[in-house]
Amino acid sequence: AVIGSVAAVVTLLVPLIVGLGIRESLAEGADAAALAGADVAAGIAPGIPCETAARLAAANGVALEACAVDGLVVTVRTDRQFLGLKLDATATAGPPGAVSN
């Protein structure tokens, strides 16, 4: 009975732990995409902000769901499916003082 209980708890915890790891990588992908888009918006890097953000999101294994440019500030939302659930993360980047949290 004890072994069965432990096995049941482990079976429930493993997907949760994996999901939390995926959520963290999703947030990191959103951060990288927003920073890259903001670099383009500020003229530091060439290109189009949302296209650059989409490429960086894809390189990090996440899909760019939305991208908005407001002057030098870029906000992105990324998502990924896990066990039939849609996980998402949002990040905003821009020059110092231009982004409020």
C-alpha positions in Angstrom: 0.0 0.0 0.0 2.8 2.4 0.8 4.6 1.7 -2.4 1.4 2.2 -4.3 0.8 5.5 -2.6 4.4 6.7 -3.3 4.0 5.6 -6.9 0.7 7.6 -7.2 2.3 10.7 -5.7 5.3 10.5 -8.0 3.1 9.9 -11.0 1.2 13.1 -10.2 4.2 15.2 -9.3 6.4 14.4 -12.4 4.1 16.2 -14.9 3.8 19.2 -12.5 7.5 19.5 -12.2 8.0 19.2 -16.0 5.3 21.8 -16.5 7.0 24.2 -14.2 10.3 23.7 -16.1 8.5 24.4 -19.4 6.9 27.5 -17.9 10.3 28.8 -16.9 11.7 28.2 -20.4 8.6 29.9 -21.9 9.3 33.0 -19.7 13.0 33.0 -20.8 12.0 32.7 -24.4 9.6 35.7 -24.0 12.3 37.7 -22.3 14.8 37.0 -25.1 12.2 37.8 -27.8 11.2 41.1 -26.1 14.8 42.2 -25.7 15.7 41.4 -29.3 12.6 43.2 -30.5 13.5 46.3 -28.4 17.0 46.3 -29.7 15.6 46.5 -33.2 13.1 49.2 -32.2 15.9 51.2 -30.7 18.0 50.9 -33.8 20.7 48.8 -32.1 20.1 45.9 -34.4 18.7 45.8 -38.0 15.3 44.4 -38.9 11.7 44.6 -38.0 11.0 44.3 -34.2 8.2 41.7 -34.2 9.9 39.5 -36.9 13.1 39.5 -34.9 11.2 38.6 -31.8 9.4 35.8 -33.6 12.8 34.3 -34.8 14.2 34.5 -31.3 11.1 32.9 -29.8 11.3 30.1 -32.3 15.0 29.6 -31.6 14.1 29.2 -27.9 11.4 26.6 -28.7 8.3 28.7 -28.1 5.7 30.3 -30.4 5.2 34.1 -30.5 1.5 34.5 -29.9 1.5 38.4 -29.9 3.9 41.3 -30.4 3.2 45.0 -29.9 5.6 47.9 -30.5 5.0 51.2 -28.7 7.8 53.5 -29.7 11.0 51.9 -28.3 9.0 49.4 -26.1 8.2 45.9 -27.3 5.8 43.6 -25.5 5.5 39.9 -26.5 3.4 37.0 -25.5 4.7 33.4 -26.1 2.9 30.1 -25.7 3.4 26.4 -25.8 1.2 23.4 -25.3 1.8 20.9 -22.5 -0.5 18.0 -21.8 -3.3 19.7 -23.6 -2.9 22.9 -21.7 -1.8 26.2 -23.2 1.0 27.8 -21.1 1.9 31.4 -21.9 4.3 34.1 -20.8 4.5 37.9 -21.4 7.5 40.1 -21.4 8.2 43.8 -22.1 11.5 45.4 -22.9 12.7 48.8 -23.8 15.1 51.5 -22.8 15.6 52.3 -19.1 12.7 54.3 -17.7 10.4 53.5 -20.6 9.1 50.2 -19.2 7.0 50.1 -16.0 6.2 46.9 -14.2 
